[in-house]
Amino acid sequence: MTSRLSRSFLQCLLVALGFLALRAQAEPYLAVQMGLKCSQCHVNPTGGGLRTAFGDIFAQTVLAAQRLDTGADVWTGDVTKFLRLGGDLRYDASATQVPHRTVYQFQMEQTRIYLEANVIPERLLVYVDEQVAPGGALNREAYAVFWSTAHDWYLKAGQMYLPFGFRLEDQTAFVRQATGINMTAPDNGVEFGWLRGHWDAQIAFSNGTAAGAVTDNGKQYSGQLSYVESRWRLGLAGNFNNKTAGNKSAYGLFAGLHTGPISWLAEADLIDDKSFPNGGRRMAATLLEANWLVAKGTISSSRASSWTRIEP
């Protein structure tokens, strides 16, 4: 009897920990829910990584189910006037049911350190995203950004995530796997961004090697254009990678809608990849996701996705 109670308690604890991990994730549905652009809460104008001071305060006050009593103090990452630090630690507890037994497992998903150095305040910054666990150190992003005086356009150069559709935390989503454009495959290049009112646009020119060695003169071209309203958003994205092994192109449509407590995400991508040794492949990947704000600080998510090969 005691053994059964202990097992039940552990299962409940594991489920609770997994649920808390879900609550801790920052996803595009939060931007859709609040009617904000990614650049409002993240240093990277296309989202992901270190939060801005606004994003830090938002997470500790508006987003949290219950704020810890720290007086007027909030964490904004400021080390000095010109230097900010941040991080992301994700730890997972799981229970897997197999015949005749249940396997419990604890696993480090990732530990990352972010650094932002304001070389020229409000105009020129250097940004680094370094993954330190699991395994050895792995650089994800390292670039410099020059902003216009009005912050309505910027120029970025270095190793960066490419602009294409929703920047999901789940890199196993079919829309991120099929296109090959995700947060595990940054590339070295330059990016120009334009942010004006409801509009956002980014164009990137990169090596097309996912930060690997350059083996030919081919280059990769990526871009997206999006329109953001308080309750909905719509975007178009395109990518073309010109390589000797075979060209790869991708085109996408992505949208978000906020209906009461539910925030919807949808994306559809068409991919034509001629780099396969036995001939090219045409694929279609889709994503439909509903995120229900059950209570402040608690969100339940449901996702349907597909990845289909289209015969010539």
Secondary structure by P-SEA (a helix, b strand, c coil): caaaaaaaaaaaaaaaaaaaaaaacccaaaaaaaccccccccccccccccccaaaaaaaaccccccccccccccccccccccbbbcbbbbbbbbcccccccccccccccbbbbbbbbccccccbbbbbbbbcccccccccccbbbbbcccccccccccbbbbbccccccccccaaaaaacccccbbbbbbbbbbbcccbbbbbbbcccccccccccccbbbbbcccccccccccbbbbbbbbcccbbbbbbbccbbbbcccbbbbbbbbbbbbcccccbbbbbbbbbbbbbbcccccbbbbbbbbbbbbbcc
